[in-house]
Amino acid sequence: MKNKTIIELRDISKNFGEQQVLRGINLDIYENEFLTLLGPSGCGKTTILRIIAGFEEPSNGQVLFNGENIAKLPPYKREVNTVFQKYALFPFLNVRDNVAFGLKLKGLDDDIINQRVDKMLTMVGLKGYEKRDVTRLSGGQQQRVAIARALINEPKVLLLDEPLGALDAKLRKGMQIELKKIQKEVGITFVFVTHDQEEALSMSDTIVVINDGVIQQIGSPMDIYNEPEKRFVAEFIGESNIVEGNMIRDCLVKFDGIEWECVDKGFKPNEEIEAVLRPEDMDVVDADKAKLTGKIVSKVFMGVHYEYLVETKYRKYKVHTTESYDIGKKIGLTIDPYDIQVMHIS
């Protein structure tokens, strides 16, 4: 059961001149949720974040915060804080003073400020860095300072605009774990923007896939990956083989001239469909043990598995397996009924 709704976007659209970048966005965001806005560059995800923060005003629609429309409320009056991709730290202030900045603006006593700064720096793993020059910190440390500065004001919602984008791959993975840990510890809502599919899948409670200013699908990481509702989602999240076919009847689909058992229902008899086959879900067997056979035409070692391109009678399939086969080898491909995702033509 989901928690109480904290933010509601209702029929949000946004125009910049003649360009419409958001088209009728409807979205519920819940208390204590880690929600990720995921999509390619220019899809509108950062604009949604900026509208929630108050940096942009929607052209139409409502932004409700605990039931109150805040669409015209200035940013400083909203119970949200934002962590930007470039962190926006003050280079002339040390770590402690960066974190304490918002509390000083509120005029709190030094004792209270010191207690809350100590608590925040401990939480983000920077205890002992109070007097450090922020310009001499690593990217990951600077990001932690930015998070501590945002959280110390005790917002109801923390907005994060691609905050890991400037980090190297190894540090980025480490900070993904840290961010999720911090979110659970402080117990508030995080709204996270990224174009990185793996990042979204590993961190989120809920993923909102956006393209061309329209929400394509909302769901858990598992739902988004295993049950894509549209071709764009299937292609954007992970790697996929997408093949055209027909739904003969419930739980029976046909593609590549072969009938396959599946678990999908609710299609019209013989409806034209698209089937999603993940490369890691296609099992390689001896050619005489499979209905679908083909020849390996390319092979790439990916570190933990091999990526093969297998040419069958009708098309080429991308296949992932840990086994090593020679280019030119004839193989068979089998697919479990649960690993075939059937979509309506979008």
C-alpha positions as CSV (number, residue, x, y, z in Angstrom):
1,M,0.0,0.0,0.0
2,K,1.4,3.4,-1.0
3,N,1.9,6.3,1.5
4,K,0.0,9.5,1.4
5,T,0.3,11.6,-1.8
6,I,2.5,14.6,-1.2
7,I,2.7,16.1,-4.7
8,E,0.1,16.0,-7.5
9,L,0.7,17.3,-11.0
10,R,-2.6,17.8,-12.8
11,D,-2.7,18.4,-16.6
12,I,0.6,20.2,-16.6
13,S,1.7,21.7,-19.9
14,K,4.7,24.0,-20.5
15,N,5.5,26.1,-23.6
16,F,8.7,27.9,-24.3
17,G,7.6,30.3,-27.0
18,E,6.0,28.1,-29.7
19,Q,7.7,24.9,-28.5
20,Q,5.6,22.7,-26.2
21,V,7.9,20.7,-23.9
22,L,5.3,19.2,-21.6
23,R,1.9,17.8,-22.8
24,G,-0.7,17.1,-20.2
25,I,1.5,15.6,-17.4
26,N,-0.5,13.9,-14.6
27,L,1.6,12.4,-11.8
28,D,1.2,11.5,-8.1
29,I,4.3,11.5,-5.9
30,Y,4.1,9.9,-2.5
31,E,5.6,10.5,0.9
32,N,8.9,8.7,1.5
33,E,9.1,7.6,-2.1
34,F,12.2,7.5,-4.3
35,L,10.7,8.5,-7.6
36,T,12.9,8.9,-10.8
37,L,12.0,10.9,-13.9
38,L,13.7,9.0,-16.7
39,G,14.1,9.8,-20.3
40,P,16.4,11.0,-23.1
41,S,17.9,14.5,-23.2
42,G,15.2,17.1,-24.1
43,C,12.2,14.9,-23.1
44,G,11.0,17.4,-20.4
45,K,12.1,15.6,-17.2
46,T,14.1,18.6,-15.9
47,T,11.3,21.0,-16.7
48,I,9.0,18.9,-14.5
49,L,11.5,19.1,-11.7
50,R,11.9,22.9,-12.1
51,I,8.1,23.3,-12.1
52,I,7.9,21.4,-8.8
53,A,10.8,23.5,-7.4
54,G,9.1,26.8,-8.5
55,F,11.9,27.8,-10.9
56,E,9.4,27.5,-13.8
57,E,5.7,28.2,-13.9
58,P,3.5,25.8,-15.9
59,S,1.6,27.2,-18.9
60,N,-1.4,25.2,-17.8
61,G,-2.4,22.9,-14.9
62,Q,-2.0,22.6,-11.2
63,V,0.9,21.7,-8.9
64,L,-0.6,20.5,-5.6
65,F,1.5,20.1,-2.5
66,N,-0.5,18.3,0.3
67,G,-3.7,19.4,-1.6
68,E,-2.8,23.1,-2.0
69,N,-2.1,24.5,-5.4
70,I,1.4,26.0,-5.3
71,A,1.9,26.7,-9.0
72,K,2.4,30.4,-8.4
73,L,4.3,30.1,-5.1
74,P,7.9,31.3,-5.2
75,P,10.7,28.7,-4.6
76,Y,11.7,29.9,-1.2
77,K,8.2,29.4,0.1
78,R,8.0,25.7,-1.0
79,E,8.9,22.8,1.3
80,V,11.3,21.5,-1.2
81,N,15.1,21.8,-1.8
82,T,17.1,21.1,-5.0
83,V,20.5,19.5,-5.6
84,F,21.8,20.5,-9.0
85,Q,24.1,18.6,-11.3
86,K,26.9,21.2,-10.8
87,Y,26.1,21.4,-7.0
88,A,26.2,25.2,-6.9
89,L,28.4,25.2,-3.8
90,F,29.8,28.6,-2.6
91,P,33.6,28.5,-3.3
92,F,34.4,31.2,-0.8
93,L,32.9,29.1,2.1
94,N,34.3,26.0,3.7
95,V,32.3,22.7,4.1
96,R,30.7,23.7,7.4
97,D,29.6,27.2,6.2
98,N,28.2,25.8,3.0
99,V,26.1,23.3,4.9
100,A,25.1,25.9,7.5
101,F,24.2,28.6,5.0
102,G,20.4,28.1,5.0
103,L,20.2,27.9,8.8
104,K,22.2,31.1,9.1
105,L,19.7,32.9,6.8
106,K,16.9,31.8,9.2
107,G,18.8,33.4,12.1
108,L,19.1,30.2,14.2
109,D,21.4,30.1,17.3
110,D,25.0,28.9,16.7
111,D,24.6,26.0,19.0
112,I,21.6,24.7,17.1
113,I,23.4,25.2,13.8
114,N,26.5,23.4,15.0
115,Q,24.4,20.4,16.2
116,R,22.5,20.1,12.9
117,V,25.6,20.5,10.8
118,D,27.4,17.8,12.8
119,K,24.4,15.5,12.3
120,M,24.2,16.1,8.6
121,L,28.0,15.7,8.0
122,T,28.0,12.5,9.9
123,M,25.0,11.2,7.8
124,V,26.8,11.9,4.5
125,G,30.1,10.6,5.7
126,L,32.0,13.9,5.9
127,K,32.5,14.2,9.7
128,G,35.9,15.9,10.2
129,Y,35.7,17.8,6.9
130,E,34.2,20.9,8.4
131,K,37.0,23.3,7.7
132,R,37.9,21.9,4.2
133,D,37.9,24.2,1.2
134,V,35.1,22.8,-1.0
135,T,37.1,23.5,-4.2
136,R,39.6,20.9,-3.0
137,L,37.1,18.1,-2.5
138,S,36.5,15.3,-4.9
139,G,33.3,15.3,-7.1
140,G,31.7,12.7,-4.8
141,Q,32.5,14.8,-1.7
142,Q,31.2,17.9,-3.2
143,Q,28.0,16.1,-4.0
144,R,27.6,15.0,-0.4
145,V,28.1,18.6,0.8
146,A,25.3,19.7,-1.6
147,I,23.0,17.0,-0.3
148,A,23.8,17.9,3.3
149,R,23.1,21.6,2.6
150,A,19.8,20.7,1.0
151,L,18.7,18.3,3.8
152,I,19.7,20.5,6.7
153,N,16.7,22.7,6.1
154,E,14.4,19.7,6.6
155,P,12.5,19.8,3.3
156,K,9.5,17.5,2.8
157,V,10.8,16.7,-0.7
158,L,14.4,16.7,-2.1
159,L,14.7,17.3,-5.9
160,L,17.9,16.0,-7.6
161,D,18.7,17.1,-11.1
162,E,21.2,14.5,-12.5
163,P,23.5,15.0,-9.5
164,L,25.7,12.0,-10.5
165,G,26.3,13.1,-14.0
166,A,29.7,14.6,-13.5
167,L,31.1,11.6,-11.6
168,D,33.2,8.7,-13.0
169,A,31.6,5.3,-13.4
170,K,33.0,3.7,-10.2
171,L,32.2,6.7,-8.0
172,R,28.8,7.0,-9.6
173,K,27.9,3.5,-8.6
174,G,29.0,4.1,-5.0
175,M,27.0,7.3,-4.8
176,Q,23.9,5.5,-6.1
177,I,24.1,3.2,-3.0
178,E,24.8,6.2,-0.7
179,L,21.9,8.2,-2.0
180,K,19.4,5.4,-1.6
181,K,20.7,4.9,2.0
182,I,20.4,8.6,2.8
183,Q,16.9,8.7,1.5
184,K,15.8,5.7,3.7
185,E,17.6,7.3,6.7
186,V,16.0,10.7,6.5
187,G,12.6,9.3,5.4
188,I,11.6,11.9,2.9
189,T,10.5,12.0,-0.7
190,F,13.3,12.1,-3.3
191,V,12.5,13.1,-6.9
192,F,15.5,12.2,-9.0
193,V,16.1,13.1,-12.7
194,T,18.4,11.0,-14.9
195,H,18.8,9.7,-18.4
196,D,20.7,6.7,-17.2
197,Q,18.5,3.6,-17.3
198,E,20.7,1.4,-15.0
199,E,20.8,4.2,-12.4
200,A,17.0,4.5,-12.4
201,L,16.5,0.7,-12.1
202,S,19.0,0.3,-9.2
203,M,17.8,3.2,-7.1
204,S,14.1,3.9,-7.6
205,D,10.8,2.8,-5.9
206,T,9.0,4.2,-8.9
207,I,10.2,5.1,-12.4
208,V,8.4,7.6,-14.7
209,V,9.5,7.1,-18.3
210,I,9.1,10.3,-20.3
211,N,9.5,11.0,-24.0
212,D,8.7,14.2,-26.0
213,G,6.9,15.8,-23.0
214,V,4.6,12.8,-22.5
215,I,4.6,10.1,-19.8
216,Q,5.1,6.8,-21.5
217,Q,4.8,4.5,-18.4
218,I,4.8,4.6,-14.6
219,G,5.8,1.6,-12.5
220,S,8.3,-0.2,-10.3
221,P,11.7,-0.9,-11.8
222,M,10.7,-4.5,-12.3
223,D,7.4,-3.6,-14.0
224,I,9.2,-1.1,-16.3
225,Y,11.8,-3.6,-17.3
226,N,9.8,-6.8,-17.5
227,E,6.4,-5.4,-18.7
228,P,7.0,-2.5,-21.0
229,E,3.8,-1.1,-22.4
230,K,5.2,0.8,-25.4
231,R,7.9,0.3,-27.9
232,F,9.8,3.3,-26.7
233,V,10.0,2.0,-23.1
234,A,11.2,-1.5,-24.3
235,E,13.9,0.1,-26.4
236,F,15.0,2.7,-23.9
237,I,15.1,0.5,-20.8
238,G,17.9,-2.1,-21.3
239,E,18.4,-3.9,-24.5
240,S,15.6,-5.6,-26.4
241,N,14.8,-7.6,-29.5
242,I,11.4,-6.3,-30.7
243,V,9.7,-8.4,-33.3
244,E,6.4,-8.0,-35.1
245,G,3.9,-10.9,-34.9
246,N,0.3,-11.9,-34.2
247,M,-1.5,-12.8,-31.0
248,I,-3.3,-16.0,-32.1
249,R,-5.3,-16.1,-28.9
250,D,-4.6,-15.6,-25.2
251,C,-1.3,-17.0,-24.2
252,L,-0.3,-18.0,-27.7
253,V,1.8,-15.6,-29.9
254,K,3.3,-16.1,-33.4
255,F,6.4,-14.5,-34.8
256,D,9.1,-15.7,-37.1
257,G,6.6,-18.2,-38.5
258,I,6.6,-20.0,-35.1
259,E,3.9,-20.2,-32.4
260,W,5.1,-19.6,-28.9
261,E,3.4,-20.0,-25.6
262,C,3.4,-16.8,-23.4
263,V,1.5,-15.5,-20.4
264,D,-0.1,-12.4,-22.0
265,K,-3.9,-12.0,-22.2
266,G,-6.5,-9.5,-23.3
267,F,-5.6,-9.2,-27.0
268,K,-8.0,-9.6,-29.9
269,P,-7.8,-12.9,-31.8
270,N,-5.0,-12.6,-34.4
271,E,-4.2,-9.0,-33.4
272,E,-1.0,-7.6,-34.7
273,I,1.5,-7.2,-31.9
274,E,5.1,-6.5,-31.0
275,A,7.0,-9.0,-28.8
276,V,9.8,-8.0,-26.5
277,L,12.6,-10.5,-26.1
278,R,15.5,-9.5,-23.8
279,P,18.9,-10.8,-25.0
280,E,19.7,-12.4,-21.6
281,D,16.3,-14.3,-21.7
282,M,17.1,-16.1,-25.0
283,D,18.8,-19.5,-24.2
284,V,21.3,-21.0,-26.5
285,V,20.8,-24.8,-27.2
286,D,21.8,-27.3,-29.9
287,A,20.2,-26.4,-33.2
288,D,18.3,-29.7,-33.3
289,K,16.6,-29.0,-30.0
290,A,15.0,-25.7,-30.9
291,K,12.2,-24.4,-33.1
292,L,14.2,-21.2,-33.8
293,T,17.7,-21.7,-35.3
294,G,20.3,-19.3,-36.6
295,K,23.9,-18.6,-37.3
296,I,26.2,-16.5,-35.1
297,V,27.4,-13.6,-37.2
298,S,29.2,-11.5,-34.6
299,K,30.6,-11.9,-31.1
300,V,31.7,-9.3,-28.5
301,F,33.1,-10.0,-25.0
302,M,31.3,-7.7,-22.5
303,G,33.2,-8.7,-19.4
304,V,30.6,-10.8,-17.6
305,H,29.0,-12.2,-20.8
306,Y,29.3,-12.5,-24.5
307,E,27.0,-10.5,-26.8
308,Y,26.1,-12.4,-30.0
309,L,24.2,-11.4,-33.1
310,V,22.3,-14.4,-34.4
311,E,20.9,-14.4,-37.9
312,T,17.8,-16.5,-38.4
313,K,15.6,-17.0,-41.4
314,Y,13.7,-13.7,-40.8
315,R,15.9,-11.4,-38.8
316,K,18.8,-10.9,-36.5
317,Y,18.6,-11.4,-32.7
318,K,20.9,-10.0,-30.0
319,V,21.7,-12.8,-27.5
320,H,23.7,-12.6,-24.2
321,T,25.2,-15.7,-22.6
322,T,28.3,-16.6,-20.6
323,E,29.2,-19.5,-23.0
324,S,31.8,-18.9,-25.7
325,Y,30.8,-19.9,-29.3
326,D,32.6,-19.4,-32.6
327,I,31.3,-17.0,-35.2
328,G,29.5,-19.0,-38.0
329,K,28.2,-21.7,-35.6
330,K,24.6,-22.8,-36.1
331,I,22.7,-22.7,-32.8
332,G,19.1,-23.0,-31.5
333,L,17.3,-20.4,-29.4
334,T,14.6,-21.1,-26.8
335,I,12.5,-18.7,-24.9
336,D,10.5,-19.3,-21.7
337,P,6.8,-18.3,-21.9
338,Y,7.4,-15.9,-19.0
339,D,10.2,-14.1,-20.8
340,I,8.1,-13.1,-23.8
341,Q,6.4,-9.7,-23.3
342,V,3.7,-8.9,-25.8
343,M,2.7,-5.3,-26.5
344,H,-0.1,-3.7,-28.4
345,I,1.3,-1.8,-31.4
346,S,2.0,1.7,-30.2
